[in-house]
Amino acid sequence: MTDLKKNDLVLIEGKVTKYCAKDEHNKWSLQRVQMELAAISLLHSNNYQHGPASNAHDIMGLHI
């Protein structure tokens, strides 16, 4: 097992299922999506140390 770092290249394997569900009026009008995660594989580890200017493209509140 390894820790992922910012800008690592990973492969995510999973299964996405889309299905319909009944609403409160018993009609098949609701659409749902479900994702099952199978594996995460590290393809390339980025060892570059980023400076303070790299934060311009960060996603606020994302913690890895």
PyMOL commands that set and color helices and strands:
alter all, ss='L'
color gray80, all
select helices_A, chain A and resi 52-57
alter helices_A, ss='H'
color red, helices_A
select strands_A, chain A and resi 9-21+30-44
alter strands_A, ss='S'
color yellow, strands_A
deselect
rebuild
show_as cartoon
